[in-house]
Amino acid sequence: MKTAKKSLDRIARKRRVRARIVGSAERPRLAVFKSLNAIYAQVVDDATGRTLVSANSLKVKKGSKAEKAAAVGKAIAEAAKSAKVETVVFDRGGFLYAGRVKILADAAREAGLKF
């Protein structure tokens, strides 16, 4: 039951965050989701409901989870730049801004994406 409560708590945090964060065409939302083994990121325009670009760690074969998160951050920033997206609103998806989520965000910033 402890894992079910943790999952419900994360969903509640996600709803609180999403109540305040909305992506637009000028400034889309960079949404992050992490599972036990992988991390996913996508840039979403909430006005149209479209995913502009996405990246995940399933394509990265070597490295630790942290290194994979950094690779996803760099990949999402490069894909966003190619889609002419320079600034985003960061949506941590109810996860704490620490660990792999922070590493992904820092790597995206270093690759030139503005938050």
DRENPA-3360 file (N, C-alpha, C; in nm, 2 decimals, always signed):
BEGIN
1 = MKTAKKSL = +0.08/-0.12/+0.00/+0.00/+0.00/+0.00/+0.08/+0.13/+0.00 ~ +0.21/+0.12/+0.05/+0.29/+0.23/+0.05/+0.32/+0.28/-0.09 ~ +0.35/+0.19/-0.19/+0.37/+0.24/-0.32/+0.25/+0.30/-0.39 ~ +0.13/+0.25/-0.36/+0.01/+0.31/-0.41/-0.01/+0.45/-0.36 ~ +0.02/+0.47/-0.23/+0.01/+0.61/-0.18/+0.11/+0.70/-0.24 ~ +0.24/+0.65/-0.26/+0.34/+0.73/-0.33/+0.30/+0.78/-0.47 ~ +0.24/+0.68/-0.54/+0.19/+0.71/-0.67/+0.08/+0.81/-0.67 ~ -0.02/+0.80/-0.58/-0.13/+0.89/-0.57/-0.08/+1.03/-0.52;
9 = DRIARKRR = +0.02/+1.03/-0.43/+0.08/+1.16/-0.39/+0.15/+1.23/-0.51 ~ +0.22/+1.16/-0.60/+0.28/+1.22/-0.71/+0.18/+1.27/-0.81 ~ +0.07/+1.20/-0.83/-0.03/+1.25/-0.92/-0.10/+1.38/-0.86 ~ -0.11/+1.39/-0.73/-0.17/+1.51/-0.67/-0.07/+1.63/-0.69 ~ +0.06/+1.60/-0.67/+0.16/+1.71/-0.70/+0.16/+1.75/-0.84 ~ +0.14/+1.65/-0.93/+0.14/+1.68/-1.07/+0.02/+1.77/-1.11 ~ -0.09/+1.74/-1.05/-0.21/+1.83/-1.08/-0.19/+1.97/-1.02 ~ -0.13/+1.98/-0.91/-0.10/+2.12/-0.85/-0.01/+2.19/-0.94;
17 = VRARIVGS = +0.10/+2.13/-0.99/+0.19/+2.19/-1.08/+0.12/+2.23/-1.21 ~ +0.05/+2.14/-1.27/-0.02/+2.17/-1.40/-0.13/+2.27/-1.39 ~ -0.18/+2.30/-1.27/-0.28/+2.40/-1.26/-0.21/+2.54/-1.28 ~ -0.08/+2.55/-1.26/-0.01/+2.68/-1.27/+0.07/+2.69/-1.40 ~ +0.11/+2.57/-1.45/+0.20/+2.58/-1.57/+0.12/+2.54/-1.69 ~ +0.12/+2.63/-1.79/+0.06/+2.60/-1.92/+0.15/+2.64/-2.03 ~ +0.17/+2.55/-2.13/+0.26/+2.58/-2.24/+0.18/+2.65/-2.35 ~ +0.24/+2.74/-2.42/+0.18/+2.81/-2.54/+0.26/+2.79/-2.66;
25 = AERPRLAV = +0.22/+2.84/-2.77/+0.30/+2.83/-2.89/+0.43/+2.90/-2.88 ~ +0.43/+3.02/-2.82/+0.56/+3.09/-2.80/+0.65/+3.03/-2.70 ~ +0.59/+2.97/-2.59/+0.67/+2.91/-2.48/+0.60/+2.78/-2.44 ~ +0.63/+2.67/-2.51/+0.57/+2.54/-2.48/+0.62/+2.48/-2.35 ~ +0.56/+2.38/-2.31/+0.59/+2.31/-2.18/+0.68/+2.19/-2.21 ~ +0.79/+2.19/-2.13/+0.88/+2.07/-2.13/+0.84/+1.98/-2.02 ~ +0.77/+1.87/-2.06/+0.72/+1.78/-1.96/+0.82/+1.66/-1.94 ~ +0.84/+1.62/-1.82/+0.93/+1.51/-1.78/+0.86/+1.40/-1.71;
33 = FKSLNAIY = +0.89/+1.28/-1.75/+0.83/+1.16/-1.68/+0.95/+1.07/-1.66 ~ +0.96/+1.01/-1.54/+1.06/+0.91/-1.52/+1.00/+0.78/-1.46 ~ +1.05/+0.67/-1.51/+1.01/+0.54/-1.46/+1.13/+0.48/-1.38 ~ +1.12/+0.36/-1.34/+1.23/+0.30/-1.27/+1.35/+0.29/-1.36 ~ +1.34/+0.26/-1.48/+1.45/+0.24/-1.57/+1.47/+0.34/-1.68 ~ +1.38/+0.43/-1.71/+1.39/+0.52/-1.82/+1.34/+0.66/-1.77 ~ +1.38/+0.76/-1.86/+1.33/+0.89/-1.84/+1.29/+0.95/-1.98 ~ +1.18/+1.02/-1.98/+1.12/+1.07/-2.10/+1.10/+1.22/-2.09;
41 = AQVVDDAT = +1.11/+1.29/-2.20/+1.09/+1.43/-2.20/+1.02/+1.47/-2.33 ~ +0.92/+1.56/-2.33/+0.86/+1.61/-2.45/+0.82/+1.75/-2.43 ~ +0.82/+1.82/-2.55/+0.79/+1.96/-2.55/+0.65/+1.97/-2.61 ~ +0.55/+2.03/-2.53/+0.41/+2.02/-2.57/+0.36/+2.16/-2.58 ~ +0.28/+2.19/-2.69/+0.20/+2.31/-2.70/+0.06/+2.28/-2.65 ~ +0.03/+2.34/-2.53/-0.10/+2.31/-2.47/-0.22/+2.38/-2.54 ~ -0.19/+2.48/-2.61/-0.30/+2.55/-2.68/-0.36/+2.46/-2.79 ~ -0.27/+2.39/-2.86/-0.32/+2.30/-2.97/-0.33/+2.15/-2.92;
49 = GRTLVSAN = -0.26/+2.12/-2.81/-0.26/+1.98/-2.76/-0.16/+1.89/-2.84 ~ -0.06/+1.95/-2.90/+0.03/+1.88/-2.98/+0.17/+1.87/-2.91 ~ +0.23/+1.75/-2.93/+0.37/+1.73/-2.89/+0.46/+1.77/-3.00 ~ +0.54/+1.87/-2.98/+0.63/+1.92/-3.08/+0.75/+1.84/-3.10 ~ +0.82/+1.80/-2.99/+0.94/+1.71/-3.00/+0.94/+1.62/-2.88 ~ +1.01/+1.51/-2.89/+1.02/+1.42/-2.77/+1.16/+1.35/-2.77 ~ +1.20/+1.30/-2.66/+1.32/+1.23/-2.64/+1.31/+1.14/-2.52 ~ +1.38/+1.02/-2.53/+1.37/+0.93/-2.41/+1.50/+0.86/-2.40;
57 = SLKVKKGS = +1.52/+0.79/-2.29/+1.65/+0.72/-2.26/+1.65/+0.58/-2.31 ~ +1.55/+0.54/-2.38/+1.54/+0.40/-2.43/+1.64/+0.38/-2.55 ~ +1.67/+0.49/-2.61/+1.77/+0.49/-2.73/+1.91/+0.49/-2.68 ~ +1.94/+0.54/-2.56/+2.07/+0.54/-2.50/+2.11/+0.41/-2.44 ~ +2.21/+0.35/-2.50/+2.24/+0.21/-2.46/+2.34/+0.20/-2.34 ~ +2.44/+0.29/-2.33/+2.54/+0.28/-2.23/+2.53/+0.39/-2.13 ~ +2.57/+0.37/-2.01/+2.58/+0.47/-1.90/+2.48/+0.45/-1.79 ~ +2.50/+0.52/-1.68/+2.42/+0.52/-1.57/+2.29/+0.59/-1.60;
65 = KAEKAAAV = +2.19/+0.58/-1.50/+2.06/+0.65/-1.52/+2.09/+0.80/-1.53 ~ +2.18/+0.85/-1.45/+2.21/+1.00/-1.45/+2.27/+1.04/-1.58 ~ +2.36/+0.96/-1.64/+2.42/+0.99/-1.77/+2.31/+0.98/-1.88 ~ +2.22/+0.89/-1.87/+2.11/+0.88/-1.97/+2.02/+1.00/-1.96 ~ +1.99/+1.05/-1.83/+1.91/+1.17/-1.82/+1.98/+1.29/-1.88 ~ +2.11/+1.30/-1.87/+2.18/+1.41/-1.93/+2.18/+1.40/-2.08 ~ +2.19/+1.28/-2.13/+2.18/+1.26/-2.28/+2.04/+1.30/-2.33 ~ +1.93/+1.27/-2.25/+1.80/+1.30/-2.29/+1.78/+1.46/-2.29;
73 = GKAIAEAA = +1.83/+1.52/-2.19/+1.83/+1.67/-2.18/+1.89/+1.73/-2.30 ~ +2.01/+1.68/-2.34/+2.08/+1.74/-2.45/+2.00/+1.71/-2.58 ~ +1.95/+1.59/-2.59/+1.87/+1.56/-2.71/+1.74/+1.64/-2.73 ~ +1.67/+1.66/-2.62/+1.55/+1.74/-2.62/+1.58/+1.88/-2.66 ~ +1.69/+1.94/-2.61/+1.72/+2.07/-2.64/+1.76/+2.09/-2.79 ~ +1.83/+1.99/-2.84/+1.87/+2.00/-2.98/+1.75/+1.98/-3.07 ~ +1.66/+1.89/-3.03/+1.54/+1.87/-3.11/+1.44/+1.99/-3.10 ~ +1.44/+2.06/-2.99/+1.36/+2.18/-2.97/+1.41/+2.29/-3.06;
81 = KSAKVETV = +1.54/+2.30/-3.06/+1.60/+2.41/-3.14/+1.58/+2.39/-3.29 ~ +1.58/+2.26/-3.33/+1.55/+2.23/-3.47/+1.40/+2.26/-3.51 ~ +1.32/+2.25/-3.41/+1.17/+2.29/-3.42/+1.15/+2.44/-3.40 ~ +1.25/+2.51/-3.39/+1.25/+2.66/-3.36/+1.18/+2.70/-3.23 ~ +1.21/+2.62/-3.13/+1.17/+2.65/-2.99/+1.29/+2.69/-2.91 ~ +1.29/+2.81/-2.86/+1.41/+2.85/-2.78/+1.38/+2.86/-2.63 ~ +1.26/+2.89/-2.59/+1.22/+2.90/-2.45/+1.11/+2.80/-2.42 ~ +1.11/+2.75/-2.30/+1.01/+2.65/-2.25/+0.97/+2.68/-2.11;
89 = VFDRGGFL = +0.86/+2.62/-2.07/+0.82/+2.62/-1.93/+0.85/+2.48/-1.88 ~ +0.92/+2.46/-1.77/+0.96/+2.33/-1.72/+0.85/+2.27/-1.63 ~ +0.80/+2.15/-1.67/+0.70/+2.08/-1.59/+0.77/+1.95/-1.54 ~ +0.79/+1.95/-1.41/+0.86/+1.83/-1.35/+0.77/+1.71/-1.33 ~ +0.64/+1.73/-1.36/+0.55/+1.62/-1.36/+0.52/+1.56/-1.22 ~ +0.53/+1.64/-1.12/+0.51/+1.58/-0.98/+0.63/+1.52/-0.92 ~ +0.74/+1.51/-0.99/+0.86/+1.45/-0.93/+0.94/+1.57/-0.87 ~ +1.01/+1.53/-0.77/+1.10/+1.63/-0.70/+1.20/+1.69/-0.80;
97 = YAGRVKIL = +1.23/+1.81/-0.79/+1.34/+1.87/-0.87/+1.47/+1.84/-0.81 ~ +1.51/+1.71/-0.83/+1.64/+1.66/-0.78/+1.67/+1.54/-0.86 ~ +1.79/+1.50/-0.85/+1.83/+1.37/-0.91/+1.83/+1.38/-1.07 ~ +1.76/+1.28/-1.13/+1.76/+1.27/-1.27/+1.68/+1.38/-1.34 ~ +1.58/+1.43/-1.27/+1.50/+1.54/-1.32/+1.58/+1.67/-1.33 ~ +1.66/+1.70/-1.23/+1.75/+1.81/-1.23/+1.86/+1.80/-1.33 ~ +1.92/+1.68/-1.34/+2.02/+1.66/-1.44/+1.97/+1.68/-1.58 ~ +1.85/+1.63/-1.61/+1.79/+1.65/-1.74/+1.77/+1.80/-1.77;
105 = ADAAREAG = +1.72/+1.87/-1.67/+1.70/+2.02/-1.69/+1.83/+2.09/-1.71 ~ +1.93/+2.06/-1.63/+2.06/+2.13/-1.64/+2.12/+2.10/-1.78 ~ +2.11/+1.97/-1.82/+2.17/+1.94/-1.96/+2.10/+2.01/-2.07 ~ +1.97/+2.03/-2.05/+1.89/+2.10/-2.15/+1.93/+2.25/-2.15 ~ +1.95/+2.31/-2.04/+2.00/+2.45/-2.03/+2.13/+2.46/-2.09 ~ +2.22/+2.37/-2.06/+2.36/+2.38/-2.12/+2.36/+2.37/-2.27 ~ +2.26/+2.29/-2.32/+2.25/+2.28/-2.47/+2.18/+2.40/-2.53 ~ +2.14/+2.49/-2.45/+2.09/+2.62/-2.51/+1.94/+2.64/-2.50;
113 = LKF = +1.87/+2.56/-2.43/+1.73/+2.58/-2.41/+1.71/+2.67/-2.29 ~ +1.62/+2.77/-2.30/+1.60/+2.87/-2.20/+1.47/+2.83/-2.12 ~ +1.48/+2.84/-1.99/+1.36/+2.81/-1.90/+1.30/+2.94/-1.85;
% end
